[in-house]
Amino acid sequence: MDTPAAPPLARTPLHDFGDALREAFTAVPVTTVRWLFIALLLGLLIWVVTLPRDRVRPPAEAGAGWSSNLKLWAAVALVIQIGIYLIF
């Protein structure tokens, strides 16, 4: 037994907004988006590196070895991400 086809959905203002947004986003070249994202990561890297030391240290009870330096590991992760986006 065949089921009847559903009636088409009514077009709402959100459809028009979504279509306009999609057209605006697809008009931006991918290379531009890539460089903007790399610039965002570089800005985040600068922010991480300039954070005060007392804001990124673990509590005094925890070990204070080199592995507890949160700025170092955040910077390493960001540099890896920047490198990946620059290569690919």
MOQUI-V191648 format. One record per backbone hydrogen bond with DSSP energy under -1.0 kcal/mol. NH is the residue of the N-H (numbers start at 1). CO is the residue of the C=O. E is the energy in kcal/mol with one decimal. If there is no record, write none. Layout:
nh->NH co->CO e->E
nh->NH co->CO e->E
//
This chain:
nh->16 co->12 e->-1.2
nh->17 co->13 e->-2.4
nh->18 co->14 e->-2.7
nh->19 co->15 e->-2.5
nh->20 co->16 e->-2.4
nh->21 co->17 e->-2.6
nh->22 co->18 e->-2.5
nh->23 co->19 e->-2.3
nh->24 co->20 e->-2.2
nh->25 co->21 e->-2.5
nh->26 co->22 e->-2.3
nh->33 co->29 e->-1.8
nh->34 co->30 e->-2.5
nh->35 co->31 e->-2.2
nh->36 co->32 e->-2.2
nh->37 co->33 e->-2.3
nh->38 co->34 e->-2.2
nh->39 co->35 e->-2.4
nh->40 co->36 e->-2.0
nh->41 co->37 e->-2.2
nh->42 co->38 e->-2.5
nh->43 co->39 e->-2.4
nh->44 co->40 e->-2.2
nh->45 co->41 e->-2.3
nh->46 co->42 e->-2.4
nh->47 co->43 e->-2.2
nh->48 co->44 e->-2.6
nh->49 co->45 e->-2.5
nh->50 co->46 e->-1.8
nh->51 co->48 e->-1.0
nh->55 co->52 e->-1.3
nh->56 co->53 e->-1.1
nh->62 co->59 e->-1.2
nh->68 co->65 e->-1.5
nh->69 co->66 e->-1.3
nh->70 co->68 e->-1.2
nh->73 co->69 e->-1.5
nh->74 co->70 e->-2.4
nh->75 co->71 e->-2.5
nh->76 co->72 e->-2.4
nh->77 co->73 e->-2.3
nh->78 co->74 e->-2.3
nh->79 co->75 e->-2.6
nh->80 co->76 e->-2.2
nh->81 co->77 e->-2.2
nh->82 co->78 e->-2.7
nh->83 co->79 e->-2.6
nh->84 co->80 e->-2.4
nh->85 co->81 e->-2.3
nh->86 co->82 e->-2.1
nh->87 co->83 e->-2.2
nh->88 co->84 e->-2.8
//
